Amino acid sequence: MNRNVVLLALSQALMMTVISLVLSSSALVGISLSVSAGLATVPLAAQYLATMLSLHVLSSLMARFGRRPVFIGGALVGAAGLALAVIGILLGSFVVFALAGLGVGVLGAAGQFYRFAAVDAVPPEQKGQAISLTLTGGVLAAFLGPFIARNTRDWLGTPFLGSFLVLVGVALLAALLAFFLRLPSPLPAAALRQPRPLREIARQGRFRLALAGGVVGYAIMNLLMTATPLAMMCARLDFAATATVIQWHLVAMFAPSFLTGSLIRRLGVMQVMLLGGALTLAAIGVALSGDELRHFGIALALVGIGWNFMYVGATTLLTETYREEEKALVQAGNDGLVFLGVTVATLSAGPMVDGLGWEWVNAATVLPVLLVMAGVLIALRRTRPVLASSA
């Protein structure tokens, strides 16, 4: 168990190193390739679109062949996508650079299953902790990604060319780590019951709440994270400042994972999701109060912590809504909708900052967060009479 969780956390670190550096540099590379700010997030949107479209395919392959070969293959496709990004930068082609995001998106899709693989490797009572500990790999990524960016940004004379070359090696290392995983083999189809239709599973209130928490939490976090480099550029803050803000945002996203599993066991999964929503609202308040470096830094750090509580909570809640034979269908369906939201948010970030301004980007996120929090409060209210009567 410990060996697998450690390897999955390190795989998470490498995957997030790729994702974070691409996130912080992609829009700037796009602008350097002579596109407008409104189009600068198209490569990121292509990446998240590929993640969304790959999830069902990868989940089906995992159900048939196991998780390890899919993790290896996803990392190799990601390395190929990053190599294509290098070619796009060398050729000065925005189209080629945008297409490269598709390969990176496949790596991101495979990485979404790291947390579910950790659940497979532990007893049921430890699944919340396994999910959160796997996500702690993001803390390493929070330092490794900016370190690579700062030291390789102008390495070969063309901005970020060296960075993307190094990321090819990072993705290949992720493939190597996956080779050493020893996870349970998928059960043969004959040993499983007939899975329920997804619409029947979706009738559960806990499933709908887990889905809403994952979609809203991730989409809003990604909207604000993707929009921040553009907003900081408009506020005349340099790339070093942007890299620092993104770095501490990533620390805030993943460092709480050392404690989130314990908080869920102590407070309850819904209470932790509620706390995540409250922190996200606090972040929006800070972002609306000014456009200096401290406002961007504090706001995005609070967004990161809020995301962690909502996302780990929603994932833990989701694992309580399906049976073994349904996990491939439910996990892929959940993450597919999550990344549909992320794709829409990413596509919207550039035009919203360019056309509406940073303040409206933040204001637009308030209502979805409030709706999820209202759903959590309603669910808590409904469970209290049951708990009281059983006592």
C-alpha positions in Angstrom: 0.0 0.0 0.0 2.7 2.5 1.0 4.8 1.8 -2.0 1.9 2.3 -4.5 0.7 5.5 -2.8 4.2 6.9 -2.8 4.7 6.1 -6.5 1.3 7.6 -7.3 2.1 10.7 -5.3 5.4 11.1 -7.3 3.5 10.4 -10.5 1.1 13.2 -9.5 4.0 15.5 -8.9 5.5 14.9 -12.3 2.1 15.2 -14.1 1.3 18.4 -12.2 4.8 19.8 -12.9 3.9 19.5 -16.6 0.4 20.9 -16.2 1.5 23.8 -14.0 4.4 25.0 -16.2 2.2 24.7 -19.3 -0.5 26.7 -17.5 1.8 29.5 -16.5 3.6 29.8 -19.8 1.0 28.7 -22.5 -0.8 32.0 -22.8 2.5 33.9 -22.9 3.8 31.7 -25.6 0.6 32.2 -27.5 0.9 36.0 -27.4 4.6 35.7 -28.4 3.3 33.8 -31.5 1.4 36.9 -32.4 -2.2 36.0 -31.3 -4.5 38.3 -29.4 -5.1 37.9 -25.7 -8.5 36.6 -26.4 -7.1 33.6 -28.3 -4.1 33.0 -26.0 -5.8 30.4 -23.9 -6.8 28.2 -26.9 -3.9 25.8 -26.4 -4.9 25.3 -22.8 -8.5 24.8 -23.8 -7.4 22.2 -26.4 -5.5 20.4 -23.6 -8.5 20.3 -21.3 -10.8 19.2 -24.2 -8.4 16.3 -24.9 -8.5 15.4 -21.2 -12.3 15.4 -21.3 -12.5 13.3 -24.5 -9.8 10.8 -23.3 -11.3 10.0 -19.9 -13.9 7.4 -21.1 -11.4 5.7 -23.5 -8.7 5.5 -20.8 -11.2 4.2 -18.2 -12.4 1.5 -20.5 -8.8 0.5 -21.2 -8.1 0.3 -17.5 -11.1 -1.9 -16.9 -9.8 -4.3 -19.5 -6.0 -4.2 -19.1 -5.4 -2.6 -15.7 -4.2 0.9 -14.7 -0.5 0.5 -15.0 -0.2 0.1 -18.9 -2.6 3.0 -19.3 -0.6 5.3 -17.0 2.6 4.4 -19.0 0.8 5.0 -22.3 -0.7 8.3 -21.2 2.7 9.6 -20.1 4.3 8.7 -23.4 1.5 10.4 -25.3 2.1 13.5 -23.1 5.8 13.4 -23.9 4.9 13.3 -27.7 2.6 16.3 -27.2 5.3 18.3 -25.4 7.7 17.5 -28.2 5.2 18.8 -30.7 5.0 22.0 -28.6 8.8 22.4 -29.0 8.3 22.1 -32.8 5.5 24.7 -32.7 7.7 27.2 -30.9 10.6 26.5 -33.2 8.4 27.0 -36.3 6.6 30.0 -34.8 3.3 28.2 -35.4 0.5 28.9 -33.0 -1.6 26.2 -34.7 1.1 23.5 -34.1 1.6 24.8 -30.5 -2.2 24.6 -29.9 -2.4 21.0 -31.3 0.4 20.0 -28.9 -2.1 20.6 -26.1 -4.0 17.5 -27.2 -1.1 15.2 -26.2 -0.6 17.0 -22.9 -4.3 16.6 -22.3 -4.1 12.8 -22.6 -1.4 12.8 -19.9 -3.7 15.0 -17.7 -6.5 12.5 -18.3 -4.4 9.5 -17.2 -3.3 11.6 -14.1 -6.9 12.0 -13.1 -7.0 8.3 -12.3 -4.1 8.4 -9.9 -6.3 9.2 -7.0 -8.8 6.4 -7.9 -5.8 4.0 -8.2 -4.8 4.9 -4.7 -8.3 4.0 -3.5 -7.9 0.5 -5.1 -4.7 0.0 -3.1 -6.0 0.6 0.4 -8.8 -0.7 2.7 -12.1 1.1 2.4 -11.7 3.1 5.6 -8.5 4.7 4.3 -9.8 5.8 0.9 -10.2 9.5 1.9 -6.6 9.6 3.2 -5.3 7.7 0.2 -6.9 10.3 -2.2 -5.5 13.2 -0.2 -2.0 11.7 0.1 -1.8 11.0 -3.6 -2.6 14.7 -4.2 0.3 15.8 -2.0 2.5 15.1 -5.0 1.3 18.5 -6.2 3.4 20.2 -3.5 6.6 19.0 -5.1 5.2 20.2 -8.5 4.5 23.6 -7.0 8.3 24.1 -6.6 9.6 22.0 -9.5 7.5 23.6 -12.2 8.5 27.2 -11.4 12.1 26.1 -10.8 12.2 24.7 -14.3 10.5 27.8 -15.7 12.8 30.2 -14.2 16.0 28.3 -15.1 15.0 27.3 -18.7 12.8 30.1 -19.9 15.5 31.8 -21.9 17.8 28.8 -22.0 18.0 28.4 -25.8 17.3 32.0 -26.8 13.6 31.5 -27.6 11.2 32.0 -24.6 10.1 28.7 -23.1 11.7 26.5 -25.8 14.1 24.9 -23.2 11.2 24.6 -20.7 9.2 22.4 -23.0 12.2 20.3 -23.9 12.7 19.6 -20.2 9.1 18.7 -19.8 9.5 16.0 -22.4 11.9 14.4 -20.0 9.5 14.9 -17.0 6.7 13.1 -18.9 9.1 10.2 -19.8 10.0 9.9 -16.1 6.3 9.7 -15.2 6.1 6.7 -17.6 9.0 5.1 -15.9 7.5 5.5 -12.4 4.2 4.0 -13.6 6.2 0.9 -14.7 7.0 0.1 -11.1 3.4 0.3 -9.8 1.9 -3.0 -8.5 -1.9 -2.4 -8.4 -4.8 -5.0 -8.2 -5.6 -6.5 -11.5 -9.1 -5.8 -12.9 -11.7 -8.4 -12.0 -12.9 -10.5 -15.0 -16.3 -9.5 -16.3 -17.8 -12.8 -15.4 -17.0 -12.2 -11.7 -18.9 -8.9 -11.6 -22.6 -8.1 -11.4 -24.4 -6.2 -14.1 -23.7 -2.5 -13.5 -26.6 -0.2 -13.0 -27.4 2.4 -15.7 -25.7 5.7 -15.0 -29.1 7.4 -14.8 -30.0 5.2 -11.9 -26.8 5.9 -10.1 -27.4 9.6 -10.7 -30.7 9.5 -8.8 -28.7 9.4 -5.6 -28.5 12.8 -4.0 -25.0 12.2 -2.8 -23.9 11.4 -6.4 -25.3 14.7 -7.7 -23.7 16.6 -4.8 -20.3 15.0 -5.5 -20.6 15.8 -9.2 -21.6 19.4 -8.6 -18.8 19.9 -6.1 -16.2 18.5 -8.4 -17.4 20.3 -11.5 -17.9 23.7 -9.9 -14.8 23.5 -7.7 -12.5 22.5 -10.5 -14.0 24.8 -13.2 -13.9 27.9 -11.0 -10.4 27.2 -9.7 -9.2 26.7 -13.3 -11.0 29.9 -14.6 -9.3 32.0 -11.9 -6.0 30.3 -12.3 -6.0 30.6 -16.1 -7.2 34.2 -16.0 -4.6 35.3 -13.4 -1.5 35.5 -15.6 -3.4 37.6 -18.1 -4.8 39.9 -15.4 -1.4 40.3 -13.9 0.0 41.2 -17.3 -2.7 43.8 -17.6 -1.7 45.1 -14.2 1.9 45.4 -15.5 3.3 42.7 -13.3 6.2 40.7 -14.8 6.5 36.9 -15.4 8.6 36.4 -12.3 5.7 37.7 -10.2 3.2 35.6 -12.1 5.3 32.4 -11.7 5.5 33.1 -7.9 1.8 33.5 -7.6 1.1 30.3 -9.6 3.7 28.5 -7.5 2.1 29.4 -4.1 -1.3 28.7 -5.6 -0.2 25.2 -6.4 1.2 24.8 -2.9 -2.1 25.9 -1.5 -3.9 23.4 -3.8 -2.0 20.4 -2.6 -0.3 21.0 0.8 -3.7 20.7 2.6 -3.8 17.2 1.3 -1.6 16.1 4.2 -4.6 16.9 6.5 -7.7 16.8 4.3 -8.2 13.1 4.7 -8.0 13.4 8.5 -10.4 16.4 8.4 -12.9 14.4 6.4 -12.8 11.6 9.0 -13.1 14.0 11.9 -15.6 16.6 10.6 -17.4 14.8 7.8 -17.0 15.0 4.0 -19.8 17.6 3.5 -18.5 19.9 6.2 -15.1 19.9 4.5 -16.8 20.7 1.1 -18.7 23.5 2.8 -15.4 24.9 4.2 -13.9 24.8 0.7 -16.8 26.8 -0.7 -16.4 29.5 2.0 -12.7 29.8 1.3 -13.4 30.2 -2.4 -15.8 33.1 -1.6 -13.2 34.7 0.6 -10.7 34.5 -2.3 -13.1 36.3 -4.6 -13.5 39.0 -2.0 -9.7 39.5 -1.9 -9.4 39.5 -5.7 -12.1 42.2 -5.9 -10.3 44.4 -3.4 -7.3 45.4 -5.6 -4.9 44.5 -8.4 -1.5 44.6 -6.6 0.7 41.6 -6.3 -0.5 40.7 -2.8 -4.1 40.7 -3.9 -3.4 38.2 -6.7 -1.2 36.1 -4.4 -3.6 35.8 -1.4 -6.7 35.3 -3.6 -5.2 32.5 -5.6 -3.8 30.8 -2.5 -7.3 30.8 -1.0 -8.7 29.5 -4.2 -6.2 26.6 -4.0 -7.2 25.6 -0.5 -10.8 25.9 -1.3 -10.4 23.7 -4.4 -8.6 21.1 -2.3 -11.4 20.8 0.3 -14.1 20.8 -2.4 -12.3 18.4 -4.8 -11.0 15.8 -2.2 -14.4 16.0 -0.5 -16.3 15.5 -3.7 -14.1 12.6 -4.8 -14.5 10.9 -1.4 -18.2 11.3 -1.6 -18.3 10.0 -5.1 -16.6 6.7 -4.1 -19.5 6.1 -1.8 -22.1 6.1 -4.6 -21.0 3.2 -6.9 -20.2 -0.5 -6.8 -17.0 -2.2 -8.0 -18.5 -3.1 -11.4 -19.6 0.5 -11.8 -16.4 2.4 -11.0 -15.0 2.7 -14.5 -18.3 4.1 -15.8 -18.8 6.5 -12.8 -15.2 7.7 -12.5 -15.0 8.5 -16.2 -18.4 10.1 -16.3 -17.7 12.3 -13.3 -14.3 13.4 -14.6 -15.6 13.9 -18.1 -18.2 16.4 -16.8 -15.6 18.0 -14.6 -13.3 18.6 -17.5 -16.1 19.8 -19.7 -16.5 22.5 -17.1 -12.8 23.1 -17.0 -12.6 23.3 -20.8 -15.4 25.9 -21.0 -13.8 27.8 -18.1 -10.4 27.9 -19.9 -11.9 28.9 -23.2 -13.8 31.7 -21.4 -10.8 33.0 -19.4 -9.1 35.0 -22.2 -12.2 36.6 -23.7 -13.6 37.4 -20.2 -10.4 39.2 -19.0 -10.0 40.9 -22.4 -13.6 41.9 -22.8 -15.1 42.3 -19.3 -12.1 42.7 -17.0 -10.7 40.9 -14.0 -13.4 42.1 -11.6 -16.2 40.5 -13.7 -14.3 37.2 -14.0 -14.4 37.0 -10.2 -17.9 38.2 -9.8 -19.2 35.6 -12.2 -18.0 32.8 -10.0 -20.0 33.7 -6.9 -23.3 32.2 -7.8 -22.1 28.7 -8.7 -20.2 28.4 -5.4 -23.2 29.6 -3.4 -25.4 27.0 -5.2 -23.1 24.1 -4.3 -22.9 25.3 -0.7 -26.7 25.5 -0.6 -26.8 21.9 -1.8 -24.4 20.8 0.9 -26.4 22.6 3.6 -29.7 21.0 2.4 -28.0 17.5 2.4 -26.7 18.1 6.0 -30.1 19.2 7.1 -31.7 16.1 5.7 -29.2 13.7 7.3 -29.5 15.2 10.8 -33.0 13.9 11.6 -31.8 10.4 10.5 -28.8 10.6 12.7 -30.9 11.9 15.6 -33.5 9.1 15.3 -30.8 6.4 15.1 -29.2 7.8 18.2 
